[in-house]
Amino acid sequence: MFKYGLKLSLVVLALLLVIAGAAVAQDAGQLEVFSWWTSGGEAAALDALFQVYSERVPGVEIINATVAGGGGSAARPVLQTRLAGGTPPDTWQVHPGWELLGQYVAAEYVSPITDLYASEGWNEVMPQGLIDTMTQDGEIYAVLAGVHRGNGFWYNKTLLDANGITIGETMSVEEFVAAADTLKAAGIPALCVGDSGIWATAQLFENTLLGTVGPENWMKLFAGEMAWDDDLVKQAMAAYSTMLDYQNEDHSSLSWDQAVAALMDGKCAFNSMGDWAYGEFVKAGLVDNEDFGWVSHPGTAGSFVIVADGFVLANGAPHPENTLEWLKAVGSIEAQEAFNPLKGSIPARTDVDREKFGPYHNWSMDSFANDSLVASAVHGSAAPALFQQALNDAVTVFVVDRDVDAFAAALVQGAADAGMVAN
């Protein structure tokens, strides 16, 4: 009798432990993470962050509130509606600079996390220049998961080799045109573009603009010290038009990642895109410098276009403690080393083990350390949202009519409307 009674007691105890564990898990609550990371490489990288968080804070239910659409084109309106309605997610993906400070900090949608930088030691391991882009009135409002290089120019190495085209360490627009003409003669579109989201071809223009005006004039443009109808800007617009002559015919029906897939499939040769494209190559199992290669977008060698991704603490977050733990996880060395090899970006931290990263990432880290750093307008860091929208609208028209003077006039007006005029 005692033996059976003991067995029954052990069963009851086990059941009680299971119930207690479930209660603890339930009490741990939830965490809603809002982002636009839905492509294959993006989703894999985001899942790596979730895994690190769950290991650090077990029992919390993660609500993955993603909204498809590259660059946040579809996500931002959804987020803005929620914020205006007083139902914020706990945390959301954000770009530093104008987007963070102008759209979210100014409207008091986010709370400062300055104390985390002290408690987690981030002030010592993250570049001050990056921290400054997330700082207002001495308070810091986001932590970066990684730093993308926006001015990448990717190519299908096998396809180029088959057509006798060799890519050097840098590339000019003229060298691109020469390669494009060779490919055109073989019936192959040179440029893979997926601009069903107009931001992708706006980024093609942004990169071409940088390649023409250079980083110093780039700074002047966004400081209002150089006019958007300057002759150099118009030269960039003409070069952009030339590059569009070589794009795939179905560009308007493809998303950015579908254009990258077309490159991988050998349907076209080059793609101008940030290094989130690298995440698609990784997801497909392709190998650096064997299946694909890269170079700076024509003319932009020596410059690094920053497209950084961070997360914030919502003002009035439903689960503030879980959110703070999420931000700690995102800024941790284990998360940065797990996330960025899959995403294509480089860590925001400077103390990671570079041997854990492949050839592209080490090349990008060297570029970040040595090249001129400029912020992206297309991705919301270099200019206010008003100008960002004006740029997208102007690009939409230019892709059809190729009118350089009208393009320049539209950007002049957009800059004036956004207050981007020097005093």
C-alpha positions in Angstrom: 0.0 0.0 0.0 2.8 2.4 0.9 4.5 1.7 -2.5 1.3 2.6 -4.4 0.7 5.6 -2.2 4.2 6.8 -2.9 3.8 6.4 -6.6 0.5 8.3 -6.5 2.1 11.1 -4.5 4.9 11.4 -7.0 2.4 11.6 -9.9 0.4 14.3 -8.0 3.7 16.2 -7.3 4.7 16.0 -11.0 1.3 17.3 -12.0 1.5 20.1 -9.5 5.0 21.1 -10.9 3.6 21.1 -14.4 0.7 23.3 -13.4 3.0 25.6 -11.4 5.4 25.8 -14.4 2.5 26.7 -16.7 1.4 29.4 -14.2 4.9 30.9 -14.1 5.0 30.9 -17.9 1.6 32.6 -18.0 2.7 35.1 -15.4 5.8 35.9 -17.5 3.4 37.6 -19.9 4.0 38.6 -23.5 6.3 40.7 -25.7 5.0 42.2 -28.9 7.8 42.9 -31.4 6.7 45.0 -34.5 8.9 44.9 -37.6 8.8 44.5 -41.4 11.3 41.6 -41.5 9.4 39.0 -43.5 11.7 37.9 -46.4 13.6 34.6 -46.0 16.8 36.1 -44.7 15.1 38.7 -42.6 12.8 36.2 -40.9 15.7 33.9 -40.1 17.7 36.7 -38.6 14.7 37.9 -36.5 14.2 34.4 -35.3 17.8 34.4 -34.1 17.0 37.4 -31.9 13.9 35.6 -30.6 16.0 32.6 -29.7 18.6 34.6 -27.7 15.8 36.4 -25.9 14.0 33.2 -25.0 17.2 31.7 -23.6 17.7 34.8 -21.5 14.1 35.2 -20.4 12.3 31.9 -20.7 8.5 31.7 -20.5 7.6 35.0 -22.3 5.3 34.6 -25.2 6.7 36.5 -28.2 4.2 38.0 -30.5 5.9 38.5 -33.9 3.9 41.4 -35.3 5.5 41.7 -38.7 4.0 43.6 -41.6 5.4 42.7 -45.1 6.9 45.4 -47.2 10.5 46.3 -47.7 11.9 49.4 -45.9 8.8 49.5 -43.7 6.7 50.9 -46.6 3.6 49.1 -45.4 4.5 48.8 -41.7 4.9 52.4 -40.8 1.3 53.5 -41.6 0.0 50.5 -39.5 2.3 51.5 -36.7 1.4 55.1 -36.9 -2.3 54.2 -36.6 -1.7 52.2 -33.5 0.5 54.8 -31.9 -2.1 57.6 -32.6 -4.8 55.3 -31.2 -2.9 54.6 -28.0 -2.4 50.9 -28.6 1.4 50.6 -29.2 3.3 47.4 -29.5 5.9 46.9 -26.8 8.8 47.6 -29.2 9.2 48.3 -32.9 11.9 48.4 -35.5 13.2 51.8 -36.2 15.9 53.6 -38.1 18.0 56.2 -36.2 18.3 59.8 -37.2 15.2 61.7 -38.5 12.9 58.7 -38.4 13.5 58.0 -34.7 13.9 61.5 -33.4 11.5 63.3 -35.7 8.7 60.9 -35.9 8.7 59.0 -32.5 10.7 61.0 -29.9 9.2 64.3 -30.8 5.7 62.9 -30.5 6.6 61.2 -27.2 5.8 57.8 -28.5 9.0 56.3 -27.0 10.7 56.3 -23.6 14.4 56.9 -23.1 16.7 53.9 -22.4 19.8 55.8 -21.4 20.2 53.8 -18.2 20.5 50.6 -20.2 23.6 52.0 -22.0 25.2 52.5 -18.6 24.1 49.2 -17.0 24.9 47.1 -20.1 28.2 48.8 -20.9 27.1 49.8 -24.4 28.7 53.3 -24.1 32.1 51.5 -24.2 31.4 49.1 -27.1 29.1 51.0 -29.5 30.5 53.9 -31.6 29.6 57.3 -30.2 28.6 58.5 -33.7 25.9 55.8 -33.8 24.7 56.6 -30.3 24.5 60.3 -31.3 21.9 59.5 -34.0 19.6 58.0 -31.3 20.2 60.8 -28.8 18.1 63.9 -28.0 18.6 66.3 -25.1 21.1 63.9 -23.5 18.7 60.9 -23.6 19.2 57.8 -25.8 16.1 56.2 -27.3 17.0 53.0 -29.1 19.5 50.2 -29.3 20.8 48.9 -32.6 20.7 45.3 -33.7 23.0 45.9 -36.6 24.3 48.4 -39.2 23.5 47.8 -42.9 25.6 49.1 -45.8 23.1 50.6 -48.2 25.4 51.1 -51.2 26.0 47.5 -52.2 26.2 46.4 -55.8 25.7 42.6 -56.0 26.4 40.4 -59.0 25.9 36.8 -60.1 29.5 35.7 -60.5 28.8 32.6 -62.5 26.8 34.6 -65.0 29.4 37.3 -65.4 32.2 34.7 -65.7 30.2 32.9 -68.5 30.1 36.2 -70.4 33.7 37.1 -69.9 33.1 40.0 -67.5 35.5 40.6 -64.6 34.7 42.9 -61.7 37.5 44.7 -60.0 37.6 46.1 -56.5 35.7 49.2 -57.5 33.3 50.1 -60.4 32.4 53.3 -62.2 29.1 54.0 -64.0 31.1 53.8 -67.3 32.4 50.3 -66.4 28.8 49.2 -65.5 27.5 50.4 -68.9 30.3 48.5 -70.7 29.4 45.3 -68.8 25.7 46.0 -69.4 26.2 46.4 -73.1 28.0 43.0 -73.2 25.1 41.4 -71.4 22.5 43.1 -73.5 24.2 41.6 -76.6 23.7 38.2 -75.0 20.0 38.9 -74.3 20.5 39.3 -70.5 19.2 42.3 -68.5 22.1 43.8 -66.6 20.2 45.3 -63.7 17.8 43.4 -61.4 15.3 45.8 -60.0 12.2 45.0 -57.9 10.4 48.3 -57.4 6.8 47.2 -56.6 7.8 49.1 -53.5 9.1 52.3 -55.0 11.8 52.7 -52.3 13.9 50.1 -54.0 14.5 52.2 -57.2 14.7 55.3 -55.0 17.6 53.6 -53.3 19.1 52.9 -56.8 18.9 56.7 -57.4 20.2 57.5 -53.9 23.3 55.3 -54.5 23.8 56.8 -57.9 23.5 60.3 -56.5 26.2 59.6 -53.9 28.4 58.1 -56.6 28.2 61.4 -58.6 28.3 64.1 -55.9 30.5 62.4 -53.3 30.1 62.3 -49.5 31.0 65.9 -48.9 28.4 67.3 -51.3 26.0 64.7 -49.9 26.3 66.3 -46.5 25.8 69.7 -48.1 22.6 68.6 -49.9 21.0 67.4 -46.7 22.2 70.4 -44.8 20.5 72.7 -47.3 23.9 74.0 -48.4 23.6 72.7 -51.9 20.6 72.9 -54.2 18.8 69.9 -55.5 18.9 71.3 -59.0 22.7 71.7 -59.0 24.4 70.5 -62.1 26.0 67.6 -60.2 22.6 66.4 -59.0 21.3 66.6 -62.6 24.3 64.6 -63.7 23.4 61.9 -61.1 19.8 61.9 -62.4 21.1 61.4 -66.0 23.3 58.5 -64.8 20.3 57.0 -63.0 18.3 57.2 -66.2 21.1 55.4 -68.1 21.1 52.6 -65.5 17.3 52.3 -65.8 17.8 51.6 -69.5 19.3 48.2 -68.5 16.8 47.1 -65.9 14.6 44.0 -66.2 11.2 44.5 -68.0 9.2 43.1 -65.1 10.8 45.4 -62.5 7.5 47.0 -61.4 5.9 43.6 -60.6 8.8 42.4 -58.4 9.6 43.1 -54.8 13.2 43.8 -53.7 13.8 40.2 -52.6 12.2 38.8 -55.8 14.7 40.9 -57.7 17.5 39.4 -55.6 16.1 35.9 -56.4 16.1 36.8 -60.1 19.8 37.6 -59.8 20.5 34.3 -58.0 18.6 32.4 -60.8 20.8 34.1 -63.5 17.9 36.0 -65.0 19.9 39.3 -64.6 23.3 40.2 -63.4 23.6 43.1 -61.0 21.5 44.4 -58.1 21.9 47.7 -56.3 20.7 47.1 -52.8 21.6 47.3 -49.1 23.3 44.2 -47.6 20.0 42.8 -46.4 20.3 41.2 -49.9 23.2 39.2 -48.4 20.7 37.5 -46.0 18.9 36.2 -49.1 22.1 34.7 -50.4 22.7 33.0 -47.1 19.2 31.7 -46.9 19.7 30.2 -50.4 22.9 28.5 -49.4 25.1 30.6 -51.7 28.8 31.1 -51.0 30.7 34.4 -50.8 33.0 35.0 -53.8 31.9 31.8 -55.5 28.3 32.1 -56.4 28.0 35.8 -55.9 30.2 38.8 -55.5 29.9 42.5 -54.5 31.4 45.9 -55.0 30.4 49.4 -53.9 27.6 50.8 -56.1 29.3 52.5 -59.1 31.2 55.6 -58.0 30.7 55.1 -54.2 33.9 53.3 -53.2 35.1 55.0 -50.1 31.6 55.7 -48.7 29.3 53.7 -46.4 25.6 54.5 -46.5 24.3 53.7 -43.1 21.0 51.9 -42.8 20.9 50.9 -39.2 18.1 48.9 -37.5 17.2 49.4 -33.9 14.4 48.8 -31.4 12.7 51.2 -28.9 10.8 51.1 -25.6 7.2 52.2 -26.3 5.9 55.0 -24.0 3.1 53.1 -22.3 4.4 49.6 -23.4 2.0 46.9 -22.3 4.9 44.8 -21.0 7.7 47.3 -20.0 9.8 44.9 -18.1 9.8 42.3 -20.8 10.6 45.0 -23.3 13.6 46.2 -21.3 14.9 42.6 -21.3 14.3 42.5 -25.1 16.4 45.6 -25.6 19.2 44.1 -23.4 19.1 41.0 -25.5 19.3 42.9 -28.8 22.3 44.8 -27.6 24.1 41.7 -26.2 27.1 40.3 -27.8 25.5 36.9 -28.3 22.5 38.4 -30.2 24.7 40.6 -32.4 26.9 37.6 -33.3 23.8 35.5 -34.1 21.7 38.1 -35.9 24.1 39.9 -38.2 25.6 36.9 -40.1 22.1 36.0 -41.2 20.8 39.6 -41.8 23.8 40.8 -43.8 24.4 43.8 -41.5 27.5 44.2 -39.3 27.2 44.4 -35.5 26.7 47.8 -33.8 29.1 46.5 -31.1 32.8 46.8 -31.8 33.9 43.9 -29.5 32.5 40.9 -31.5 34.6 38.0 -32.7 35.3 38.8 -36.4 36.3 35.2 -37.0 32.6 34.3 -36.6 31.9 36.4 -39.8 32.6 35.6 -43.4 34.3 37.5 -46.2 31.5 40.0 -47.0 31.0 41.0 -43.3 34.7 41.5 -42.7 34.9 43.7 -45.9 31.9 45.7 -44.7 33.4 46.1 -41.2 36.6 47.5 -42.8 34.5 49.8 -44.9 32.6 51.1 -41.8 35.9 51.7 -39.9 37.7 53.5 -42.7 35.2 55.1 -45.2 33.1 58.2 -45.2 29.8 57.5 -43.3 26.6 59.0 -44.7 23.0 58.5 -43.7 20.3 57.2 -46.0 17.4 59.5 -47.1 15.4 56.6 -48.5 15.4 54.8 -45.2 14.5 57.8 -43.1 17.8 58.8 -41.4 19.1 61.7 -43.5 16.0 63.8 -44.0 12.5 64.4 -42.6 9.6 62.1 -43.6 8.2 64.9 -45.8 11.3 64.8 -48.0 11.4 61.0 -48.0 7.9 61.0 -49.4 8.7 63.7 -51.9 11.7 61.7 -53.1 9.6 58.6 -53.6 7.0 60.5 -55.5 9.5 62.2 -57.7 11.2 58.9 -58.5 7.9 57.3 -59.3 7.3 60.0 -62.0 10.9 60.0 -63.3 11.0 56.2 -63.9 8.3 56.8 -66.5 9.1 60.2 -68.0 12.9 60.5 -67.5 12.5 64.3 -67.2 15.7 65.5 -65.4 14.6 69.1 -65.0 11.2 68.1 -63.5 12.9 65.6 -61.2 15.2 68.3 -59.9 12.4 70.8 -59.5 10.3 68.3 -57.5 13.2 67.7 -55.1 13.9 71.4 -54.7 10.2 71.8 -53.7 10.4 68.7 -51.4 13.4 70.1 -49.6 11.7 73.5 -49.1 8.5 71.9 -47.8 10.6 69.8 -45.4 12.5 72.8 -44.1 15.8 71.6 -45.5 17.1 75.0 -46.4 20.1 76.5 -44.8 19.6 79.9 -42.9 
